[in-house]
Amino acid sequence: MPALKQRHLLVWYATHEGQTRKIAEYICQQAQGYVVEWCLLNETPSRQLEQYDRVLVAASIRYGRFPAVLRRQVSVHHESLTRAQAAFIGVCLTARKPGKDTAATNPYLRKWLRASQWQPSLCAVFAGALRYSRYNTWQRSIIQLIMWMTGGSRDTSQDIEYTNWASVDEFATAFFARK
Ligand SMILES: Cc1cc2nc3c(=O)[nH]c(=O)nc-3n(C[C@H](O)[C@H](O)[C@H](O)COP(=O)(O)O)c2cc1C
């Protein structure tokens, strides 16, 4: 029997408290038959991007922005990303709100897409997590202020995960279904 060709998936990501990684791991549960390479966005993957069967680029929002390393990598690799089977996911707390939970309606995603040299053919935004237990004093105060302004939880004794896993599932199905 001929050996099945091994398929390769690159997860190229950045995370602070781990929620983006957790979402990417969830997506990878659907990566049946793929060898998964995990690479931080500030590092270089082991192959050319076009040599992967799938590339998932993932990053979260802090203080209204994706990390600068995302912009840098996209500006260097946008042509390869366009040629590759590559998708992008953004993670932020704003996406917990109905009406701000798609790439077309989320203000951070819209802004990023307007400026990006790479226009991913598949793109999504997911709500992240409030991890008061992992923030320093400054971050806790900032997040409490944002939560006060946007009607979220200011109770620092509790972490809350807002990620809609059904939406992540849907994204994963679309990501792996493409030719
Ligand atoms: C210091 C700090 C600033 C943040 N700024 C924003 C923000 O401007 N807008 C937003 O929607 N979410 C913001 N978030 C929420 C994060 O995007 C969210 O917690 C996400 O789950 C983080 O994912 P990560 O753990 O993969 O980095 C902020 C979180 C922290 C800790």
The ligand as an ORCA input file, in Angstrom:
! r2SCAN-3c Opt
* xyz 0 1
  C      -2.932     44.813     29.431
  C      -4.024     44.322     28.538
  C      -4.546     45.143     27.547
  C      -5.606     44.688     26.736
  N      -6.127     45.528     25.797
  C      -7.216     45.132     25.094
  C      -7.848     46.030     24.196
  O      -7.408     47.162     23.973
  N      -8.975     45.604     23.567
  C      -9.497     44.344     23.752
  O     -10.524     44.029     23.175
  N      -8.898     43.463     24.590
  C      -7.784     43.836     25.263
  N      -7.179     42.969     26.119
  C      -7.735     41.619     26.263
  C      -6.909     40.530     25.573
  O      -6.923     40.678     24.170
  C      -7.525     39.174     25.966
  O      -7.343     39.020     27.366
  C      -6.960     37.986     25.243
  O      -7.595     36.830     25.719
  C      -5.466     37.855     25.441
  O      -5.018     36.755     24.689
  P      -3.575     36.135     24.938
  O      -3.618     35.514     26.295
  O      -3.397     35.146     23.864
  O      -2.608     37.272     24.818
  C      -6.127     43.381     26.916
  C      -5.573     42.553     27.912
  C      -4.537     43.016     28.723
  C      -3.978     42.113     29.774
*
